[in-house]
Amino acid sequence: MSQQQQQDFLIAYTVDRMTEYLIEDHDLPIIKALQFIYNSDTYQKLIQTDNGLYEQSPSYVYELLNKEYHTGVA
């Protein structure tokens, strides 16, 4: 598996877990959870692989996303 494939896998896995967390914590339908994630500043940071955020645990990245959900600020 190439480094790019590993990065893509970890990002996709993190998005999957964050989607589950949003649905559980905020009772959102899956489509709303995904829309929020893909339009968030947190997601933009996640896909910028040079900062290493994609290497963090999904629960850590979700804490950033959840803060953004509540405050509007990443």
Secondary structure, DSSP 4 states (H G I P E B T S, - for coil): --HHHHHHHHHHHHHHHHHHHHHHHH---HHHHHHHHHTSHHHHHHH-GGG-GGGS-HHHHHHHHHHHHHHS--
